[in-house]
């Protein structure tokens, strides 16, 4: 067994894929229907990670995959919470003052971008090669 390929390395990559899909889906479930795209980010990263696990899987790759999964998963969770809270308060506020609608939409867009940033970081990490 090589030093950079211990037997437990697939565990960390699998945990990254699990974190990607689980946390993103939790964020999407908590948020409004608009945040459903957040779960797609996690699904894409989980698929990239799962396809990278093979017999030459190193400890470096497993930890970068864990980081990628946590990145997209936790940013998706945070974005989903933000979208859910802003959506709830925004709908109530817009019912009382219709001019709040544009501001609410802008804040929802900014909250969605949180998930997109985590997705971009996760793709960079998941496709990184050892050098």
C-alpha positions as CSV (number, residue, x, y, z in Angstrom):
1,X,0.0,0.0,0.0
2,X,1.4,3.4,-1.0
3,X,1.5,6.2,1.5
4,X,-0.8,8.4,-0.5
5,X,-3.4,5.7,-1.2
6,X,-4.6,4.4,2.2
7,X,-7.5,2.0,2.2
8,X,-9.8,4.6,3.7
9,X,-9.4,7.3,1.0
10,X,-12.8,6.5,-0.7
11,X,-14.5,7.3,2.5
12,X,-13.6,11.0,2.3
13,X,-14.6,11.3,-1.3
14,X,-17.9,9.6,-0.7
15,X,-18.5,11.9,2.3
16,X,-17.9,14.8,-0.1
17,X,-20.5,13.5,-2.5
18,X,-22.9,12.9,0.3
19,X,-22.4,16.4,1.7
20,X,-22.9,17.9,-1.7
21,X,-26.2,16.3,-2.4
22,X,-27.6,16.2,1.2
23,X,-26.9,19.8,2.2
24,X,-27.9,21.2,-1.2
25,X,-31.2,19.3,-1.1
26,X,-31.8,20.5,2.5
27,X,-31.3,24.1,1.4
28,X,-33.5,23.7,-1.6
29,X,-36.2,22.1,0.5
30,X,-36.2,24.9,3.0
31,X,-36.2,27.6,0.4
32,X,-38.9,28.5,-2.0
33,X,-39.5,26.7,-5.3
34,X,-37.0,29.1,-6.9
35,X,-34.2,27.5,-4.9
36,X,-34.7,24.1,-6.4
37,X,-31.8,24.8,-8.6
38,X,-29.6,24.6,-5.5
39,X,-30.1,20.8,-5.3
40,X,-29.0,20.6,-9.0
41,X,-25.6,22.1,-8.0
42,X,-25.1,19.5,-5.4
43,X,-26.2,16.7,-7.8
44,X,-23.7,17.8,-10.4
45,X,-20.8,17.9,-7.9
46,X,-21.8,14.6,-6.4
47,X,-21.8,13.0,-9.9
48,X,-18.3,14.5,-10.7
49,X,-16.9,13.2,-7.4
50,X,-18.5,9.7,-7.7
51,X,-17.0,9.3,-11.2
52,X,-13.6,10.2,-9.9
53,X,-13.4,7.4,-7.3
54,X,-11.3,4.5,-8.7
55,X,-8.5,2.2,-7.7
56,X,-5.9,5.0,-8.0
57,X,-7.8,7.3,-5.6
58,X,-5.3,9.2,-3.4
59,X,-5.7,10.9,-0.1
60,X,-5.2,14.2,-1.7
61,X,-8.1,13.6,-4.1
62,X,-10.3,12.3,-1.3
63,X,-9.8,15.5,0.8
64,X,-10.3,17.8,-2.2
65,X,-13.6,16.0,-2.9
66,X,-14.6,16.3,0.7
67,X,-13.9,20.0,0.5
68,X,-15.8,20.3,-2.8
69,X,-18.9,18.5,-1.3
70,X,-18.9,20.6,1.8
71,X,-18.4,23.8,-0.3
72,X,-21.4,23.3,-2.5
73,X,-23.5,21.6,0.2
74,X,-23.1,24.2,2.9
75,X,-23.4,27.2,0.5
76,X,-26.5,25.6,-0.9
77,X,-27.9,25.2,2.6
78,X,-27.1,28.8,3.5
79,X,-28.6,30.0,0.2
80,X,-31.7,28.0,0.7
81,X,-32.2,29.4,4.2
82,X,-31.7,32.9,2.9
83,X,-34.2,32.4,0.0
84,X,-36.7,30.9,2.4
85,X,-36.5,33.7,4.9
86,X,-36.5,36.5,2.3
87,X,-39.3,34.9,0.3
88,X,-41.5,34.6,3.4
89,X,-40.9,38.1,4.6
90,X,-40.9,39.5,1.1
91,X,-44.3,38.1,0.2
92,X,-45.8,39.4,3.4
93,X,-44.2,42.8,2.9
94,X,-45.3,43.0,-0.8
95,X,-48.9,42.3,0.3
96,X,-48.8,45.5,2.3
97,X,-46.6,47.6,0.1
98,X,-46.4,46.5,-3.6
99,X,-43.3,48.6,-4.2
100,X,-41.2,46.1,-2.2
101,X,-41.4,43.5,-4.9
102,X,-38.4,44.7,-6.9
103,X,-36.2,44.8,-3.8
104,X,-37.4,41.4,-2.7
105,X,-36.4,39.9,-6.1
106,X,-33.0,41.5,-6.0
107,X,-32.3,40.1,-2.5
108,X,-33.5,36.6,-3.7
109,X,-31.1,36.8,-6.6
110,X,-28.2,37.7,-4.3
111,X,-29.1,34.8,-2.1
112,X,-29.1,32.4,-5.1
113,X,-25.7,33.6,-6.0
114,X,-24.4,32.3,-2.7
115,X,-25.1,28.8,-3.9
116,X,-23.6,29.5,-7.3
117,X,-20.3,30.6,-5.7
118,X,-20.1,27.4,-3.7
119,X,-20.8,25.4,-6.9
120,X,-18.0,27.2,-8.7
121,X,-15.5,26.5,-5.9
122,X,-16.6,22.9,-5.7
123,X,-16.0,22.4,-9.4
124,X,-12.6,23.9,-9.1
125,X,-11.8,21.6,-6.2
126,X,-13.3,18.4,-7.6
127,X,-11.5,18.7,-10.9
128,X,-8.1,19.7,-9.4
129,X,-5.2,17.4,-10.2
130,X,-2.2,16.7,-8.0
131,X,0.9,18.4,-9.2
